[in-house]
Amino acid sequence: MMKRRMRFDIWTFVLIAAWVILIALLIWPLSSVLHASLIDNETGAFSLTHYVQIATIKAYQRAIGNTLLAGFGGMAGALILGVTLAFVTTRFHIYGRALIQTLAVVALVSPPFIGAYAWIVLFGASGVVRKGLATIGISIPPLYGAAGVILVFAFKFFPHVFLITSGALAAINRSVEEAAESLGVSPTKRLFTITFPLILPAISASALLTFVLSIADFGTPRIIGRDFNVLATEAFNLYGSEVGGNPGMASALSIVLIILSMIVVFGQRWVLRKNVYHSNLIKKPERKRAHGLKALGLHVLAYAIVLIGALPAIIVVLFSFRRTSGPVFQPGLSLQSYERVISTVSDPIWNTLIFSSIAVVAIVITGTLIGYLISRRPGIATGALDALLMVPYVVPGIVMGIAFITRFNEPPLALTGTGLIIIMAVFVRRLPYSARSVAAALKQVGPNLEDAAVSLGYSPGKAFLKVTVPLIVPGIMAGALMSFVTAMNELSSSLVLYVGSTITMPVRIYLSVMDGEYGTASALSTILLTMTVAAVYAAFHLSGRKESALL
């Protein structure tokens, strides 16, 4: 028995290869960031100077405070919007529920920096809405600074909360709520003492996700924040000023950003461990039919949330067809922005497609194998591998970009300035999507057929390819397409890693916005949104899981 347990098979080598990949592309680069943060730029000796400066210089303290404000503010706004929308659509009969879900997905898949740009078009210093209100004597301040960043985060990330919480609300046993109602518990008290505790895991998971996404976002604070510097923008600024030397301070700020993310991760797990309630799904919740003003109010509330969330994407598409004169939009429709894109800035489109496609092929192969290990080969090594896959979720893209530049900047691994380094960064950042999707798909497929194939003489590897893979194709495709979507929209790490010949669409859109080329930015954004929505639709169609394909 012991010999058989210790026997090496194909999955042992897959496990070793998976660890080698994650050590080389995740642990090793991130260790360079930690090392750089502990080295004095002038003497090259070990030093805590950078951390002392972070603790004593007001600009860095302000950046930490702004990061927490943006993170918790965006999280709170997303929770309010997402939980409200989920409760309304799962507890009441709302006409056009499919349309609401579609608009929520549109808001979800549009890149955050596009949303920031669209909000500027609407409510910036020269925003069309501000100008329109000014003509009737209503003056509102431009949407810049902390309030603008938090607003954009709230409407950008609420679909995560909505989709996750909707599933949890739909799984509550109606008998529990009915029992509380029969005991005379008011609807409000029932909501806070019965319903919310039952969906606390979903709420806390979505809260964690929105917080991490908010503090990791670089484009929104950079575009709309103005003087509202956060750790991500501060690290990027410092990195840019330290190119050619040791990016010590940028690395130290990156480590602080990772620590903040990990504190929230462990905090969420502590909350769940202390407060978890369970319920058996005997009676599914039913949607009530509201009448009169109540029904009107619920419909207005639901549609207002998703329409405002999807508004940036809609505005970008509309403005891509507007006539332009330099940075200024003119009355009338025109295709001149698309003509300019095709004639002058088509390289970013091809780079995005090529880099994303190569990365996704590698992600699918590696993620499928790792997902199988996690699901079918439990153990200490695979458990640690599963935990390690959490790291790309909490490490901001700007940090990963700095890590890759720091580690792969010298011979024999001088990859800086190549497309390969962008592909590697995208690969390791999006690998968890595929691995998690495959692992989830395997939970729905028992190992009996695979075991039977092995007992009939198939090798473990051949049994996996011939029997298991055909059964989990929807999960593989869903993970692949969502990896492709997020890879196409990657800005933070690409902004650090690109050079002129390797520029991608998100980077070109960001630079166009910063340079005031709003027509070009709108056209490129529309192309990127179209590609993204097409990939998401394919993910829905092939996975058969509808909204869950995103999670």
Helices and strands as residue ranges (DSSP letters): H 2-6, H 10-22, I 23-27, H 28-37, H 49-56, H 58-91, H 97-109, H 112-123, H 128-135, H 146-170, H 174-182, H 187-190, I 191-195, H 196-198, H 200-216, H 219-224, H 231-241, H 248-274, H 292-319, E 322-325, E 328-333, H 336-344, H 347-376, H 380-388, H 391-394, H 397-407, H 419-443, H 448-455, H 460-463, I 464-468, H 469-471, H 473-488, H 492-497, G 500-502, H 505-514, H 518-543, G 546-550
